[in-house]
Amino acid sequence: MSIKESNNVEGTSDKLVGMKVLVVEDNVLNLEIVSEVLSERGLIVTTAENGQVAVELFQNNSPGTFDVILMDMHMPIMGGVEATKIIRAMKHADAQKIPILALTANDFEEDIRRTREAGMNDHLTKPFDMEKIFEALVAHTGK
């Protein structure tokens, strides 16, 4: 995996210091890299290796524990679409309002439609462009 990072990331990410992000990714290397970049910029990162773990973490934590979820689409056990649908159907106080951003290698119209129908707020593609990720975090959290 590669990550694109530009000079503009610093200013954008400064607005996000202290943001609590749940990163859901089954690829260990991708998970480590994204988590490290976010942590280096001052974001508080919790990780989950699949959608089922993400659902359990979200459900078992109090409202406000996470500000946003970065959700991989294709994972074993439970993928991002299914996990998002389950989260959106919960009676958890944050279930309807937490931004969930899809992370995927697929940028086809059908994939974008599926993420929207599942209740995701945005569709970000791999390889990761950290500037776009930080811009999406700002856009969807009002920071």
Secondary structure, 3 states (H helix, E strand, C coil): CCEECCCCHHHHHHCCCCCEEEEECCCHHHHHHHHHHHHHCCCEEEEECCHHHHHHHHHCCCCCCCCEEEEECCCCCCCHHHHHHHHHHCCCCCCCCCCEEEEECCCCHHHHHHHHHHCCCEEEECCEEHHHHHHHHHHHHCC
